[in-house]
Amino acid sequence: MNVASGGALCPAGTVVISGGYQLLSGGISVEDSVVSNVTSAPNATNTGWSLVFFNNSQFTAVFRPFAICANAS
């Protein structure tokens, strides 16, 4: 099993209000039981979005993370 993590950061002076990911690789779907998203949440400082995936397949899964940010004040 492979574990991958990553995320997207907000610009300075902003905070994250939401986020997620887009599956980019072909041949694997998020619904496959061999690829699981186990974390999709704000990071500890609310300055970005964090992702963790388990990939138990023979294929490489490629994801694009994104963060939706707003002014901090």
C-alpha positions as CSV (number, residue, x, y, z in Angstrom):
1,M,0.0,0.0,0.0
2,N,1.3,3.4,-0.9
3,V,0.5,6.5,1.2
4,A,0.6,9.9,-0.4
5,S,-0.1,13.3,1.1
6,G,-0.2,16.8,-0.2
7,G,-2.3,19.9,-0.3
8,A,-2.7,23.5,-1.5
9,L,-1.8,26.7,0.4
10,C,-3.7,30.0,0.5
11,P,-2.1,33.3,-0.4
12,A,-0.7,35.4,2.5
13,G,-3.4,37.2,4.4
14,T,-6.1,34.7,3.6
15,V,-7.6,31.7,5.3
16,V,-9.0,28.5,3.9
17,I,-12.8,28.1,3.8
18,S,-13.0,24.9,1.8
19,G,-10.9,22.7,-0.5
20,G,-10.7,19.4,-2.2
21,Y,-9.0,17.6,-5.1
22,Q,-9.5,16.6,-8.8
23,L,-8.5,13.1,-10.0
24,L,-6.2,13.5,-13.0
25,S,-5.0,10.0,-13.8
26,G,-6.8,7.7,-16.1
27,G,-7.7,4.1,-15.3
28,I,-8.5,4.7,-11.7
29,S,-11.6,6.2,-10.2
30,V,-12.1,7.5,-6.7
31,E,-14.8,4.9,-6.3
32,D,-12.3,2.0,-6.7
33,S,-11.8,0.3,-3.4
34,V,-8.0,0.3,-4.0
35,V,-7.7,4.1,-3.8
36,S,-9.0,5.8,-0.7
37,N,-9.0,9.5,0.4
38,V,-8.6,9.3,4.1
39,T,-8.0,13.0,4.8
40,S,-9.5,16.1,3.1
41,A,-9.5,18.9,5.6
42,P,-8.1,22.3,6.5
43,N,-4.5,22.2,7.7
44,A,-3.7,22.9,11.4
45,T,-3.2,26.7,10.8
46,N,-6.2,27.2,8.5
47,T,-3.8,28.4,5.8
48,G,-4.4,25.6,3.3
49,W,-6.1,22.3,2.5
50,S,-4.5,18.9,3.4
51,L,-5.0,15.6,1.6
52,V,-3.9,12.0,2.4
53,F,-4.6,9.0,0.1
54,F,-4.0,5.3,0.4
55,N,-3.3,3.6,-3.0
56,N,-3.4,-0.2,-3.0
57,S,-3.5,-0.5,-6.8
58,Q,-0.9,-1.3,-9.4
59,F,-1.5,2.1,-11.0
60,T,-0.2,5.6,-10.2
61,A,-3.0,7.9,-9.0
62,V,-2.5,11.6,-9.7
63,F,-4.6,14.2,-7.9
64,R,-4.7,18.0,-8.1
65,P,-5.4,19.6,-4.7
66,F,-7.1,23.0,-4.4
67,A,-7.9,25.4,-1.6
68,I,-10.7,28.0,-1.6
69,C,-9.5,31.0,0.4
70,A,-11.0,34.2,1.7
71,N,-9.6,37.4,3.3
72,A,-8.6,36.8,6.9
73,S,-10.2,40.0,8.2
